[in-house]
Amino acid sequence: MKAKEYLHQAYRLDKRIQSNIEEMERLRELSTSVSSPSWGERIQTQRHTDALFVRYLERIEELQIKINDEVDHLVALKAEIRDVINKVTDIDERMVLRYRYIHNFTWEQIGDELNADKSTIRRWHGNALNHVVVPENPIVIQMLNSNEHF
């Protein structure tokens, strides 16, 4: 795995968590809304005995467990990435990596923080990636590579 791919995992996991939170909020709204009855003819091959809101609540509970698990993975992953970044000796390169991969800043935000233009930030970033040593057997990465892709 290349350095950039390794460092970018936290961002992707954070986005997946945000997506799951949005889905959970939508389900919460649906669980509290009242649906109107259908007066048309209905043909069902399988009858659901639970009320619709109960199924929403079950899905919310499943999502909450999943989100908690993903947050635990994100915290562990960011700690590991932080350790890898701290091994980069040049302070400017280290700060670019920290702002980019720990705080998810844009290039412009990093430039504002470090008082440097975009081309300088990108140069530091490129140099920093050459100095990153990806752990041989990162446990967190193995946990993230489950059946679900993001």
N, C-alpha and C positions, 0 to 999 in steps of 0.2 A: 504494500500500500504506500502510495506517495504521500509526502508531507502535507500537501494542500488538501488532499482527500481526507486524510486522517484528522486534520484540524477542523475541517468543515463539518464533521459529523455532528457536533454540538448544535450548530445552526439548524441542520435538518431535523434533528430530534426535537429541538425547541419549536419548530414550525409544526411538527406532527402533534406535539402536546397542545399547541394553540388550536389546531384544527379539531382535536378531540374535545377540548373545552367548549368550542363554539357549537359542536354537535350536541354536547350535553346540555347546553343552555337552550338550544332549539327543542330538545326533548322535554326539558322542564316546562317550557311554554306550552308544548302540546299536551303534557300531562295535566295541566291545569285548565285547558280550554274544554268547552263543552261542544261536542260534535252534534250536528243536526241529524235527525233520523232520516233514513233513506226509505222513501215510499215506493220505490220501484221494485220489481221482482228481483229477488236475490237467489242465486243458486250457489250453494256452498258444498264443497266436497268434504271439508273438515270444519268442524264447529269449534270455535274458540270459546271456552267457558269463562276466561278471565276478562274483566273489563279492559278496554283499550288503555286506560291510564295506568293500570297495573303492569301491562307489558312495557309501557314507557318507563315506569319506575324501575323495573327490572333491568332494562337497557341502561338507564342512568347509573344504577349501581355497578353494572359491569364496566361501564366507561370510567367511573370514578376509580375503581380498582386498577384499571389499565393506566389511567393518568398518573396515579400515585406511583405505580411501578416505573413508568417512563420518567417521572421526575427524579426518582431515586437513581435511575441510570444516568440522567443528565447531570446530576450533582457529582456522581462518581467520575463521569467522563470529563467534566470541566476541571475537576481536581487533577486528573491525570494529564489533561492538556496543559493546565497551568504549570505542572511540574516539568513537562517537556519544554514549554516556552521559557521557563526560568533558566534552563541550561544554555540558552542562546546568550553568548557573551556580550554582544554589542547592545547597548541600552536602547538606541533608536529602533533597531530591528526588533528587539524584545517588546518594546512598547507598541509598535505597529501590530505585531502578532496578538498581543493581549487585547488591544482595542478591537481588532478585526474578529478574532475567534472566541474571545471570552465575552466581550460586550456587544458583539454584532454591530459595530459601527460601520457606517459607509465610509468610502475613501475621503469624502469631503469632511465628514465629522472627525476622522483621524487627523487630517491636515489641520483642521482648526485646533484640535487638542495639542498637536505637536508643533504648531506654527511652521508648517512646511507646505509646499505646493504639492499638487497631485502627482506630478512626475517623480518628485523626491520620495513621496510615500510609497509609490509603486516600486521604485528602485530598492528602497529599504526592504520592502516586502519580498521581492524576488531574492535578494541576498539572504534574508532571514530564512526563507524556505530551504535554501541550500545548507543552512546550519542546523536545521531541525533534524533530530534523530528520533524516528518513530520507534516506539518500543517493539521488541520482537514478538511478544505474546501479550498484547493488551487484552485483558479479561473483559473490559467494558465493551470493546468492539465486538467480541464474540457474542455477548448478550444482545447487542443491537441487531446483529445479523440473523434475526428470527425469520419466520415465514412471511412476516409483513414487510412490505417494501414501502419506502416513502420517497 
